Amino acid sequence: MSASRQIEWTIESFLAWEEQQELRYEFDGFQPIAMTGGTFEHDAVQVALVRALGNRLEGKPCRVHGNSLKIRVMGSIRYPDAFVSCTPVSRGAMVLTEPVVIFEIMSKSTARIDRTRKNREYAGTGSVLRYIMLEQTAIDGMMFVRAADGQDWVGHVLQPGGIIQMPEIGIELPLDELYRGLDLSDPDPAEII
């Protein structure tokens, strides 16, 4: 067998393969994509996000999940930074199929994919009603919401002082809360590589 032989990946073959790997991988419908580490700011926003969502969802039927669980969306497997599901989850599940609200914290290496490919995947997944992309070094972001007709996917700019309204899960979240305690001042130009 030739080492250069192309593997025809399916979700099932990817999941079986990833289970044997030490690192985490996403599957874009064609091939595995290695997940890299994040920055301090990325981690701080992600931890604040999961904590804030968890506190607000306490006692409600929906549950927040961090970036250790996978979701299946339009033939891809993704590890969002956080997501909310509102359906029962089987014991031992590693892949959830009905996320309702999805959060990605963008970085230089992921922003393009978060804004384009993942946005299309999430828009094309009927259970997803809201997709929120957060910046990690500024109190900013974008939010896409499924319109009442169920077809249109409408974008909104998030900015400092704004409130993220999530009626589908019965909560709202001040955007600034996710960045509390972070130094978001512009870096010294000499430090930029």
SULFEN-V518569 format. One record per run of one state. SS is the DSSP state (a for helix, b for strand, c for the rest). FROM is the first residue (numbers start at 0). LEN is the number of residues. If there is no record, write none. Layout:
SS;FROM;LEN + SS;FROM;LEN
This chain:
c;0;10 + a;10;9 + c;19;5 + b;24;3 + c;27;4 + b;31;3 + c;34;5 + a;39;18 + c;57;5 + b;62;3 + c;65;4 + b;69;4 + c;73;2 + b;75;3 + c;78;3 + b;81;4 + c;85;9 + b;94;2 + c;96;2 + b;98;7 + c;105;5 + a;110;5 + c;115;1 + a;116;7 + c;123;6 + b;129;5 + c;134;5 + b;139;7 + c;146;6 + b;152;7 + c;159;3 + b;162;4 + a;166;3 + c;169;1 + b;170;4 + a;174;5 + c;179;9 + a;188;3 + c;191;2
